[in-house]
Amino acid sequence: MKLAVLASLLASAAAFAPAKQASTTTSLNAFEGELGAQEPLGFYDPLGLVADGDEAKFNRLRYVELKHGRISMLAFLGQIVTRAGIHLPGSIDFEGDSFSDYPNGLAAISGPDAIPQAGVGQIVLFVGLLELFVMKDVTGTGEFPGDFRNGFIDFGWDDFGPKTKLRKRAIELNNGRAAMMGILGLMMHEQIDGNPVVGVFLEY
């Protein structure tokens, strides 16, 4: 468990720590003040992914971190909601099977009681369409990596001051990091006999 958690931290972190080598200190200084570089780890890059100080690479990694964090927040919330007995109404197929007829978590897409493979394919196709045509900076006017408003969705963002915007972006980033760890933990416990921790949702 500890090794898996450590591996997830290393894979998902995009607020990187400075390398110790003197030759890369100058280039890394450009990222030490970036959003997400905070106590206690500070600028955390144990694998040296941006040791060359490449800003384009850093922005790409930050975008990927934000995307994975957003997906994980939705996934974690989905686990809690469905395990509380809340499912979409209606039927999931033409045979009349309801959403509640299928298990929660990974068992819904993999296992003897999973939804048909055609349903999994539809999910993959839908996610692919979102990735290619929707969840991206179509207009090129995004303020930061992961800004997908595209002049359409705002929710008052343009009325916020610089400090408020930075604080809200930091909140999203940190919540996403926590959600990545959370959904990984739920997925791991789901595979253990007896569903420890996950089963707690069923008892209370």
C-alpha positions as CSV (number, residue, x, y, z in Angstrom):
1,M,0.0,0.0,0.0
2,K,2.8,2.4,1.0
3,L,4.7,1.7,-2.2
4,A,1.6,2.3,-4.4
5,V,0.8,5.6,-2.6
6,L,4.4,6.7,-3.1
7,A,4.3,5.8,-6.8
8,S,1.1,7.7,-7.2
9,L,2.6,10.8,-5.6
10,L,5.7,10.6,-7.9
11,A,3.5,10.2,-11.0
12,S,1.0,12.9,-10.3
13,A,3.1,15.6,-8.7
14,A,3.6,18.7,-10.9
15,A,4.7,21.1,-8.3
16,F,8.3,20.1,-8.5
17,A,11.2,20.4,-6.1
18,P,14.5,21.9,-7.2
19,A,17.3,19.6,-8.2
20,K,20.4,19.7,-6.1
21,Q,22.9,19.9,-8.9
22,A,24.4,23.4,-9.2
23,S,24.2,23.2,-13.0
24,T,20.4,23.2,-13.0
25,T,19.7,25.5,-10.1
26,T,19.3,28.6,-12.3
27,S,16.9,27.1,-14.8
28,L,14.8,25.6,-12.0
29,N,14.5,28.9,-10.1
30,A,11.9,29.9,-12.7
31,F,9.5,27.2,-11.4
32,E,10.1,27.6,-7.6
33,G,7.4,30.3,-7.4
34,E,4.8,28.5,-9.5
35,L,1.4,27.6,-8.3
36,G,1.5,24.4,-6.3
37,A,5.0,24.8,-5.0
38,Q,4.1,25.0,-1.3
39,E,5.1,23.7,2.1
40,P,6.1,21.2,3.2
41,L,7.5,19.8,-0.1
42,G,8.0,23.1,-2.0
43,F,9.1,22.7,-5.6
44,Y,8.8,18.9,-6.0
45,D,10.5,17.2,-8.9
46,P,12.1,14.0,-7.6
47,L,12.4,12.5,-11.2
48,G,13.9,15.7,-12.6
49,L,11.2,16.0,-15.3
50,V,11.8,19.7,-15.7
51,A,15.4,19.8,-14.7
52,D,16.2,21.5,-18.0
53,G,13.9,24.5,-17.1
54,D,11.7,23.9,-20.2
55,E,8.6,26.1,-19.6
56,A,6.6,24.4,-22.3
57,K,7.2,21.0,-20.7
58,F,6.3,22.4,-17.3
59,N,3.0,23.8,-18.7
60,R,2.2,20.5,-20.3
61,L,2.8,18.6,-17.1
62,R,0.7,21.1,-15.1
63,Y,-2.1,20.7,-17.7
64,V,-1.9,16.9,-17.3
65,E,-1.9,17.1,-13.5
66,L,-5.0,19.4,-13.6
67,K,-6.8,17.1,-15.9
68,H,-6.1,14.0,-13.9
69,G,-7.1,15.8,-10.7
70,R,-10.5,16.8,-12.2
71,I,-11.2,13.3,-13.4
72,S,-10.2,11.9,-10.0
73,M,-12.5,14.4,-8.2
74,L,-15.4,13.2,-10.3
75,A,-14.4,9.5,-9.8
76,F,-14.2,9.9,-6.0
77,L,-17.5,11.6,-5.8
78,G,-19.0,9.0,-8.1
79,Q,-17.8,6.3,-5.7
80,I,-19.3,8.0,-2.7
81,V,-22.6,8.7,-4.4
82,T,-23.2,5.3,-5.9
83,R,-22.1,3.4,-2.8
84,A,-24.7,5.5,-0.9
85,G,-27.3,3.9,-3.1
86,I,-27.9,6.9,-5.4
87,H,-28.0,5.9,-9.1
88,L,-29.3,7.4,-12.3
89,P,-33.0,6.7,-13.0
90,G,-34.3,4.7,-15.9
91,S,-32.8,1.8,-17.8
92,I,-29.2,1.4,-19.0
93,D,-30.1,-0.8,-22.0
94,F,-33.1,-1.9,-24.1
95,E,-33.5,-5.0,-22.0
96,G,-34.7,-2.9,-19.1
97,D,-31.7,-3.3,-16.8
98,S,-31.5,-0.3,-14.5
99,F,-28.3,1.5,-13.4
100,S,-28.7,0.1,-9.9
101,D,-28.6,-3.5,-11.2
102,Y,-24.9,-3.2,-11.8
103,P,-22.2,-3.1,-9.1
104,N,-20.3,0.0,-8.0
105,G,-16.7,0.9,-8.6
106,L,-14.4,-1.1,-10.9
107,A,-16.8,-4.1,-10.8
108,A,-19.1,-2.1,-13.0
109,I,-16.8,-2.3,-15.9
110,S,-14.7,-5.3,-15.1
111,G,-16.0,-8.6,-13.8
112,P,-18.8,-11.2,-14.1
113,D,-21.5,-8.6,-13.3
114,A,-20.1,-5.7,-15.3
115,I,-22.0,-3.8,-17.9
116,P,-21.7,-5.2,-21.5
117,Q,-18.5,-4.5,-23.4
118,A,-20.5,-2.4,-25.8
119,G,-21.4,-0.1,-22.9
120,V,-17.7,0.2,-21.9
121,G,-16.9,1.1,-25.5
122,Q,-19.5,3.8,-25.5
123,I,-18.0,5.3,-22.4
124,V,-14.5,5.2,-24.0
125,L,-15.8,6.8,-27.1
126,F,-17.6,9.6,-25.2
127,V,-14.5,10.4,-23.2
128,G,-12.4,10.4,-26.4
129,L,-14.8,12.9,-28.0
130,L,-14.6,15.2,-24.9
131,E,-10.8,15.0,-25.0
132,L,-10.5,15.8,-28.7
133,F,-13.2,18.4,-29.2
134,V,-14.5,19.8,-25.8
135,M,-12.0,19.7,-23.0
136,K,-9.4,21.9,-24.6
137,D,-8.6,25.6,-25.2
138,V,-10.4,25.9,-28.5
139,T,-10.2,29.7,-28.8
140,G,-6.6,30.0,-27.6
141,T,-7.6,32.6,-25.0
142,G,-7.1,30.5,-21.8
143,E,-5.4,32.3,-19.0
144,F,-3.6,29.2,-17.7
145,P,-3.1,25.5,-18.6
146,G,-6.4,23.8,-18.1
147,D,-8.5,26.9,-18.7
148,F,-11.3,25.5,-20.9
149,R,-13.9,28.3,-20.6
150,N,-13.6,29.1,-24.3
151,G,-15.6,32.3,-23.8
152,F,-18.6,30.3,-22.8
153,I,-18.5,29.3,-19.2
154,D,-17.4,31.8,-16.6
155,F,-19.2,31.6,-13.2
156,G,-17.9,35.1,-12.3
157,W,-14.2,34.2,-12.9
158,D,-13.5,37.5,-14.8
159,D,-14.8,39.5,-11.8
160,F,-12.2,37.9,-9.4
161,G,-9.0,39.8,-8.6
162,P,-5.6,38.3,-9.2
163,K,-5.2,37.0,-5.6
164,T,-8.6,35.4,-5.6
165,K,-7.9,33.7,-8.9
166,L,-4.6,32.3,-7.7
167,R,-6.2,31.1,-4.5
168,K,-9.0,29.3,-6.3
169,R,-6.6,27.7,-8.8
170,A,-4.5,26.5,-5.8
171,I,-7.6,25.0,-4.2
172,E,-8.5,23.1,-7.4
173,L,-4.9,21.8,-7.8
174,N,-4.7,20.6,-4.2
175,N,-8.2,19.1,-4.2
176,G,-7.2,17.2,-7.4
177,R,-4.1,15.9,-5.8
178,A,-6.0,14.7,-2.8
179,A,-8.7,13.1,-5.1
180,M,-6.0,11.2,-7.1
181,M,-4.8,9.7,-3.8
182,G,-8.3,9.1,-2.7
183,I,-9.6,7.3,-5.7
184,L,-6.4,5.2,-5.9
185,G,-7.0,4.1,-2.3
186,L,-10.6,3.2,-3.0
187,M,-9.6,1.2,-6.1
188,M,-7.0,-0.7,-4.2
189,H,-9.2,-1.5,-1.3
190,E,-12.0,-2.7,-3.7
191,Q,-9.6,-5.4,-4.8
192,I,-8.9,-6.7,-1.3
193,D,-11.2,-9.5,0.0
194,G,-14.0,-8.1,2.2
195,N,-13.6,-4.6,0.7
196,P,-12.1,-2.9,3.7
197,V,-12.8,0.8,4.0
198,V,-15.0,0.7,0.9
199,G,-17.4,-1.5,2.8
200,V,-17.8,1.2,5.4
201,F,-20.0,3.1,3.0
202,L,-22.4,0.1,3.1
203,E,-22.7,-0.1,6.9
204,Y,-23.4,3.6,7.8
